[in-house]
Amino acid sequence: MMPNILLQQLENALPKGMQIPEELRQLYQWIEDNGYYEDSDDGVRYGYLYPKSAFRETYLSDDPNVDIDIAFFVEEENFRKELLTISFGKNVDDAAERFLMIAENLYSGSMVALWVDYRGTTQIVRMIRGEETYKWQVVKKQLNFYRAPIRTSGIDIFVPMGIEDNGLNEDFEGWYDAMMYES
């Protein structure tokens, strides 16, 4: 069996105590088994839900609720640290121990990350960008990246005006606020 490079890169980047959820392991194996990946010149493997080919555009849509152009990857360590410093400032060390971005929607800029909560449980979180705002969700039951209403059974963290609040995840919201807004 060929090594799963996508999974190896994720395992190598995990902060101490962070675990890879089983559904993410299965997804990475499926991506590798189907050859839905490409390797960049700097050695980072990017995994996709569809083949990276001339026909890929036929899978994409102008519908903002279709969320399929997702790249699963882990940036090189220096770049990860730079992004965390930009995002979390002086709290970069705490963020680096508990937060790891693992995917990005190439169409909308939304992101998926692993986050270790205060109980030491690894959670999958995703940031969804709207026209003027964004919200974070903690993914509760499954990974489903296709349509907005069924993407996750998540709990909204930041809820834009006019969108129903599914309830706050106080652990993640508190941690995120402390990282972003602490002076």
C-alpha positions as CSV (number, residue, x, y, z in Angstrom):
1,M,0.0,0.0,0.0
2,M,1.2,3.5,-0.9
3,P,1.9,5.9,2.0
4,N,-0.8,8.5,2.6
5,I,1.3,11.6,2.2
6,L,-1.7,13.9,2.9
7,L,-2.3,12.2,6.3
8,Q,1.5,12.0,7.1
9,Q,1.8,15.8,6.6
10,L,-1.2,16.4,8.9
11,E,0.2,14.0,11.5
12,N,3.6,15.8,11.4
13,A,2.0,19.2,11.9
14,L,-0.3,18.3,14.9
15,P,0.3,20.1,18.1
16,K,0.9,17.8,21.1
17,G,-2.4,16.4,22.4
18,M,-4.3,17.1,19.1
19,Q,-5.9,14.0,17.6
20,I,-7.1,13.4,14.0
21,P,-10.8,12.7,14.0
22,E,-11.6,9.3,12.4
23,E,-13.9,10.8,9.7
24,L,-11.0,13.1,8.6
25,R,-8.6,10.0,8.4
26,Q,-11.2,8.3,6.2
27,L,-11.6,11.4,4.0
28,Y,-7.8,11.7,3.5
29,Q,-7.6,8.0,2.7
30,W,-10.4,8.4,0.1
31,I,-8.6,11.4,-1.5
32,E,-5.3,9.4,-1.7
33,D,-7.0,6.2,-3.0
34,N,-8.7,8.2,-5.8
35,G,-5.7,10.2,-6.7
36,Y,-7.5,13.5,-6.1
37,Y,-4.4,15.4,-5.1
38,E,-1.5,17.4,-6.4
39,D,2.0,18.1,-5.0
40,S,3.3,21.6,-5.0
41,D,6.9,22.5,-5.8
42,D,7.6,23.1,-2.1
43,G,6.5,19.6,-1.2
44,V,3.0,20.4,0.2
45,R,0.3,17.9,-0.9
46,Y,-3.1,19.4,-1.7
47,G,-6.1,17.0,-1.6
48,Y,-9.4,17.7,-3.3
49,L,-13.0,16.3,-3.4
50,Y,-12.8,16.0,-7.2
51,P,-10.0,15.3,-9.7
52,K,-7.7,18.2,-10.4
53,S,-8.1,18.3,-14.2
54,A,-9.5,20.3,-17.1
55,F,-12.9,18.8,-16.3
56,R,-12.8,20.1,-12.7
57,E,-14.5,23.3,-13.7
58,T,-17.6,21.3,-14.6
59,Y,-17.9,20.4,-10.9
60,L,-17.9,24.0,-9.8
61,S,-20.8,26.4,-9.6
62,D,-21.5,30.1,-9.3
63,D,-23.9,29.2,-6.5
64,P,-22.3,30.5,-3.2
65,N,-24.0,27.7,-1.3
66,V,-22.0,25.1,-3.2
67,D,-18.8,24.5,-1.3
68,I,-16.9,21.9,-3.2
69,D,-13.7,23.6,-4.3
70,I,-11.9,22.7,-1.1
71,A,-8.2,22.0,-0.8
72,F,-7.1,19.9,2.2
73,F,-3.5,20.7,3.1
74,V,-1.1,21.8,5.9
75,E,1.2,24.7,5.2
76,E,4.9,24.5,5.9
77,E,5.8,25.2,9.5
78,N,7.3,28.7,8.9
79,F,4.2,29.8,7.0
80,R,1.8,28.3,9.6
81,K,3.6,30.3,12.3
82,E,3.5,33.5,10.2
83,L,-0.3,33.1,9.6
84,L,-0.9,32.4,13.3
85,T,1.2,35.5,14.3
86,I,-0.9,37.7,11.9
87,S,-4.2,36.2,13.2
88,F,-3.5,35.9,16.9
89,G,-0.7,38.4,17.6
90,K,0.9,38.0,21.0
91,N,-1.3,34.9,21.7
92,V,0.5,33.0,18.9
93,D,2.0,30.4,21.2
94,D,-1.4,29.4,22.8
95,A,-3.0,29.3,19.3
96,A,-0.2,27.2,17.9
97,E,-0.8,24.6,20.7
98,R,-4.6,24.4,20.1
99,F,-5.4,25.4,16.5
100,L,-4.3,24.0,13.1
101,M,-5.8,25.1,9.8
102,I,-6.3,22.0,7.6
103,A,-8.4,23.1,4.6
104,E,-9.6,26.1,2.6
105,N,-12.4,26.7,0.2
106,L,-10.6,28.1,-2.9
107,Y,-13.8,29.7,-4.1
108,S,-15.1,31.5,-1.0
109,G,-12.0,31.6,1.3
110,S,-13.8,29.7,4.1
111,M,-11.4,27.7,6.2
112,V,-11.5,24.4,8.2
113,A,-9.3,23.9,11.3
114,L,-8.7,21.5,14.1
115,W,-9.1,23.0,17.6
116,V,-8.4,21.5,21.0
117,D,-11.1,22.5,23.5
118,Y,-10.6,23.1,27.2
119,R,-11.4,19.5,27.9
120,G,-8.6,18.3,25.6
121,T,-11.0,17.1,22.9
122,T,-10.0,17.8,19.3
123,Q,-12.9,19.5,17.4
124,I,-13.3,20.4,13.8
125,V,-14.2,24.0,13.3
126,R,-14.9,26.0,10.2
127,M,-15.1,29.6,9.3
128,I,-17.7,30.6,6.8
129,R,-17.3,33.9,5.0
130,G,-20.3,35.9,4.2
131,E,-20.6,39.1,2.1
132,E,-19.8,41.4,5.1
133,T,-19.1,39.1,8.0
134,Y,-18.1,35.5,8.9
135,K,-19.0,32.9,11.5
136,W,-17.3,30.0,13.0
137,Q,-19.0,26.6,13.5
138,V,-17.9,23.6,15.5
139,V,-18.7,20.6,13.4
140,K,-20.6,18.1,15.5
141,K,-21.6,15.0,13.6
142,Q,-20.1,14.8,10.1
143,L,-18.0,16.3,7.4
144,N,-20.2,17.5,4.6
145,F,-19.0,20.2,2.4
146,Y,-21.6,20.4,-0.3
147,R,-24.5,22.7,0.5
148,A,-24.9,25.3,3.2
149,P,-28.0,23.9,4.9
150,I,-26.5,20.4,5.2
151,R,-22.8,21.2,5.5
152,T,-22.5,20.5,9.2
153,S,-24.6,20.0,12.2
154,G,-22.5,22.7,13.7
155,I,-23.1,25.3,16.3
156,D,-22.8,28.9,15.2
157,I,-20.1,31.0,16.8
158,F,-20.5,34.3,15.1
159,V,-24.0,34.8,13.6
160,P,-24.5,37.6,11.0
161,M,-27.5,39.8,11.3
162,G,-30.6,38.2,9.9
163,I,-29.4,34.6,10.3
164,E,-30.8,32.3,12.9
165,D,-28.6,31.5,15.9
166,N,-28.2,27.8,16.5
167,G,-26.7,28.5,19.9
168,L,-23.2,29.6,21.0
169,N,-20.4,27.3,21.6
170,E,-19.1,29.2,24.6
171,D,-15.8,27.3,24.9
172,F,-14.7,28.1,21.3
173,E,-16.1,31.6,21.3
174,G,-14.3,32.5,24.6
175,W,-11.1,31.1,23.4
176,Y,-11.3,32.8,20.0
177,D,-12.3,36.1,21.5
178,A,-9.4,35.9,24.0
179,M,-6.9,35.2,21.2
180,M,-8.3,37.9,18.8
181,Y,-9.3,40.7,21.1
182,E,-7.1,40.5,24.2
183,S,-5.1,43.7,24.5
